[in-house]
């Protein structure tokens, strides 16, 4: 099944009230490690692409100013409930992460946790985030990707038939996300499920 914004709005309307009490705790180690790799400092600005229910908020340090974007108003409603407990200053915006919504070269860093395999076009999402980050700025990704040297098996395609209905694609390769992107990989670590999930730190390269 091809991912679309309409499909995702429906899927994440269902996920919004139960996400934090069901699957989110599984991803906490990956989110924590991703933010450790990003090493945000007080005074920096960070763009959170696909902010969802605000599951990354606990790992944002005090003194950081964050802008969170998400397509789903239902997920954003859950994120707003966490703002008071967040150490960082956070602004939330509804919008499509595949489209540049922020001024170019305006953020010190960006967080793309569990979003590149959710949006219809992961490459467009990454390119949009890169345009918003300053030259030399950092981006961190925590997500699941198809192993680069392995073919997508019939079983994985069968499983993907169901996973896309839940709002995520398990057949995407990270190398496909990088097409045409002005960035370099600084660190790439295996994380959950034997490395199916990875934490990847990147740096924007000035054109």
N, C-alpha and C positions, 0 to 999 in steps of 0.2 A: 504494500500500500504506500502510495506517495504521500509524504508529509505536506500539509498545507496549513496556513494560518487559521482557516476556518475550523479544520479538524483539531488543531491544538487548542483553540479557544474552548471547544467542547470538552476535550480531554482534561484540560487543567481546571475547568469549572468543577469537574468531578473530583479531581485530586485536591483542590485547595483546602477543603475542610478536614481532610484526613492525612495529608502529606506528612506533616510533622510527627504524627503519632504512629505512622506506619513505616514507610521506607526511608525517611530522612536520616534516622539514627544510623543506618547502614553506611551512609555516605559521610558521616561526620569525620572519620579519620582522614579521608581524602581531602575534604574541605580544609581541615586544620593544616595538613601538610602543604597544600597549595598556598595558603596564606603565609605560612612560614617561609616558603620559597620566595614569595613576593617581597617579604620584608619591608612592609610599609612603615614609613617614618612620620612622626608628627609634623604637620604642615603640608603633607602631600595630599594630592587629589586623586581619587580613584573612581573609575567607571565600573559598575557591576552590571554586566550584560546578562540578562535573564535572571534578575534578582529573585524571582519566585516568591517564596514565603519569608525571605530574609534569613535563610539558613546560614549565610556567611557572616551575619552581623556579630555573633559572639567572638569572632576572630579578628575583627577590625580594631586596631588600637586607638586609644584616645588621641585626639589632636588631628585625626585624619578627616577629610571632607569627602564624602562618597555621594555619587549619583547612581541610583539603581533604576534600570529600565526593564520593563517586562510587558509582553503583549497582553497578558491575562489580567483583567481588573480583579478577578476573584483571588488570584495569587497575591496581587498587590495589597488587597484588603487585609490579608493575613500578615503581610510584611509590616503594615502600618501599626499593627498591634504590638510589634517588637521595638518600635523606634525609641520608646522611653527608656528601655533597658540597654540600648546600644551605647557603647562608649564613644563611638565616632558620631559626627554630624552627617545625617543621611537625608537626601532628597529623593523622592520617588516619582518616576515618570512612566506613564503608559505609552508604549510605542513599539514599533517593529524593529528588532535588533539588526535586521538585515539592511536597514536604511540609516544613514548617518543622521542622528538627531542632535548631536552636539557640535560645537565649533571644532574645526580641525586643530590638531596639535594643542589641545587644551587640558589634557590629563597627564599626570605623572605615571599612571599605571592603569591597568584594566584587569578585571577578573571575569573569566569565562568558564564558570563551573557548570557542567552538565547542561550546556546550551548548544554546542556545535552539532550534537547528534539529535537535537530536538527541532531546531528551526528547519524550514524547508530547504534552505541553501546555507550550509555551514561555511562555505568559502566566502559568501557575501557577508555573513555575520562577522567573520574574522577580519575581513578587509574594512568593514565599517568601524570596528573597534580600533584597528590600527590607525585609521585616519584621525580618530579622536585623540590618540595618544601622542605625546610630544616625541620628536626624534630622540632616540636613545632611551625612551621609556620602556617599562617592563609590562609584560602580559603574562598571566598565568592561566593554565587550563587544567581542570580536573574533569576527565570524561573517559568514556569507553570507546575503543576503536578496534576495528578489524585488524589483526596482525598483518603487517605489510607484506610478508613473504608467503602468506597463506591465501589460497583461494577461498572464496565464500562457499561453504559447504551447503548442500541441500538442506541439512538439518538447521543450519543457521538461518537460511532463507525462510524455512518453515517457522522458526521461532520469531523471526522478524515480522512475519505476517501478524502475529499477535502483539508484539512489542510496539509496533507502530500505532496500533489502536490504543495503546496505553500512553502514547505520546513520546516515543523515542525510537531511533533507528540503530540497530546493533550491527549493521553491515558497512558502516562508513570507515574509510581509512583516513588517518591524520594527514598523510601526504597529499590527498586530494584537497584538504582544507588550505594547504600552503600555496596552491597554484596562484601565481601572480602577486603574492604577498611580500612586502618589503620588510622582512624580519629574519632573525636567526634564532635557532634553538640553542639556549644556554644550558639547559638541564632537562633531562627526560627520564623520569623514574617510574618503574612499575609500582602500582598501588594495590588496589583490591582485586580479588578473584584471580590470583596468579598472574597479574599484569594485564588483564583485560582492561582494567581501569588504570589510567596513567596520570601523573602530575607532570606538566610540561611548563617550563619557564622560558619565555622568549623575550627578545629585545627588538624594538623597532629600529630599522636602519633608515637613515635619511636618504631620500632618492637624489 
